[in-house]
Amino acid sequence: MPSSGETTTLASGHVAVPLEEEDEKRIFRNFPTFTDGASRLNPGRWLLLKGFKDVADRIYNFKLRESDVVIVTFPKSGTTWSQEVVWSMLHDPDLKGAPRSPLMDRPPYLEMEVDQWPTEVKFFVPPLFQAMCPGGDASRGTVVQMLEVEKEPRVIKTHLPLSLLPRDTLDKAKVVYVARNPKDLVTSFYEFSRTIKRLQFQGSLAEFADHFMRDELRYCPYWEHLREAWQKRNHPNLHFIFFEDLKKDSVREYRKLAGFLGSKLSEEQLARVMEHTSFSSMKGRDEALGKSDQMNSEGSFFRSGQTGSWKQKLSHDLESKIDAWTKENVADFGSDFKYFIS
């Protein structure tokens, strides 16, 4: 039977259903900071903290503008990197010091009010809210009010799948979707979840990967998240990027992204943005963030920033399990999808 709580029908048509009690116990025994439960949103089986249903309609009904750019990623797929690239291309390609709020506030995080915060901080009110919206009413939604006064073109980041975004997202705004190999993603997500104080994952990499493959981490299912975007990859308002391509041929991918955004960068501007947003530059420039009080002594928002680092972290057995899981899930993606296992 589901844990206590009622089902809720959302404006998107999804139905939020409390987790089965057995599933909830298995998931949350490894996450001591989360005690308020989670929901599955059907169709899709999206796993989100229970509080998400209280803001889901506000997000789905949010009015996007034609100048908006929405960056969509599954967690640990290059979100921080891509947001800085997009923001710099659109707002400061000459790097002449356009006003910049803190990196993690630029751009606003659409579902920040409820995602990844302990129960006692159910609705997180960012310090930037009071500065941007003096006299604002947090109960109306901090992020949507911040976006109302954000300078255009607005850049918005989210980990939500396309089906939970504002109803006219692809008709109105541009969407940049970044995908990452599941083996690199799971090792990065594990280190992040283990060392950030608001998550405090208690368990091994193998246990974390098991949660991942059972669709028991926030924003799962991973493959459905990718599938929704991959099926829309030819839509004129969606630009699908593989993290691995961005690392392997940055010049080509930056040019393609600039073209999609309509930013018309010169070669000199492109080179400046590439240098400014390289992993080493961002890690050095934002080390204060990387070692913020949100992390324990082992943690950092900026780790290796590489592809293939899973080879030093996954056991042979765990690698084989993820490969088998991948093979089961990519059969309908088509031959131009990168994460096939032969």
Secondary structure, DSSP 8 states (H G I E B T S, - for coil): -B-SS--EE-TTS-EEEE-BHHHHHHHHTT-TT--S-EEEEETTTEEEEGGGGGTHHHHHT----TT-EEEEE-TTSSHHHHHHHHHHHHH-TT-S------GGGSS-BTTTTTTT--GGGSS---HHHHHHSTT--GGG-HHHHHHHHS-SS-EEEE-S-GGGS-TTHHHHSEEEEEE--HHHHHHHHHHHHHHBTTT---S-HHHHHHHHHTT-STT--HHHHHHHHHTTTTSTTEEEEEHHHHHH-HHHHHHHHHHHHT----HHHHHHHHHHTSHHHHHHHTHHHHT-TTB-TT--S-----SSGGGGTS-HHHHHHHHHHHHHH-TTS-TT-S----
